[in-house]
Structures are given as structure tokens and as C-alpha cells.
């Protein structure tokens, strides 16, 4: 599948990029305050799950997000 890029579409994209650079970023992109709760408990299924990869990935992502006790 071939994507056709027209001059009009290119200039519209360039203008939007330039306008976003001039206006700046909204306040929501600033750093968030630290978490109030740093502990979370993930459920364990005994004998009901064949793949634990989802639980391990969720735990690592939560630790990266700021939870200290997962």
C-alpha cells in the first residue's frame, strides 16, 4: 500500500508543528508529585494460571512508576 504525501498535507503538518513549538506544552506534562500510597498487592491465583509473565511485568512496571512494595 502506497501512501501519497501532497504538498498541502506536508505544509499543514509543518504549520501545526511550528505552532505547537511557539505555543508550548500544557501544564499537564510537568512532573507529578510523589505517590501517596507506595504499597500495592497483586492477586495470586494458586493453580489457576499457566503463565505468570503478566504478573511479573505488572510488578516491574509498578516499581518503575514509583511503588516501593509490590
N, C-alpha and C positions, 0 to 999 in steps of 0.2 A: 504494500500500500504506500503510495507516494503522497507526501504532504506538500501542498502548494503554499508557498510563502509569497504574499503580494507586498508591494511597496506600502500600500495603505495599512496593512496589518503590522508590518515592521515598524512604521513610523508611529502608529498608535501605541505599540508596546514600548518603544523608546521614550515616547512622551510620558507614559504612565510611570516608567522607571525614574525619569528625571523629576517628575512631580513628587514621587514618594521620597526622593532624596532631599528635595527642598523642604517639604512639609515636616519630615522627621518621623520618628517612631512614636506610637502611642504610649501612654503610661503603663499599660499592662505588660510590656516587655521588660520592665525593670525587675530586679531580683525580688523574690518573695521573702517574707520574714521566715525565721526558722519554724519548724513544726512544733505545735503544742503537745502532740502525742508522738512519742518516739517508739512506742511498742505496738506491735500488731501480731496477731496469732492467726496462722493459716490452718485450715482444717486438714485433718489426716484421715484418709479412708483406709481402713485396715482390710486388706484382701479384696477391695473393690476396684482397684486401679491397676492397670498393667503398665502404664507409662507415667513416671514421676517427673518427666522433663518440665512440664508446665509449672509444677510447684517449685522446682529449683530455679527456673527462670524468673518466676514472680518474686521469689525471695531475693534474688540478686538485684532485680530492678527496684525493689522497695528499699534495699540497703543503699543503692545508688541515689535514691530520691531523698534520703535523709533519715530513714528509720534505723535505729541502732539495735533493737532487739526484735528479730523476726523469728 
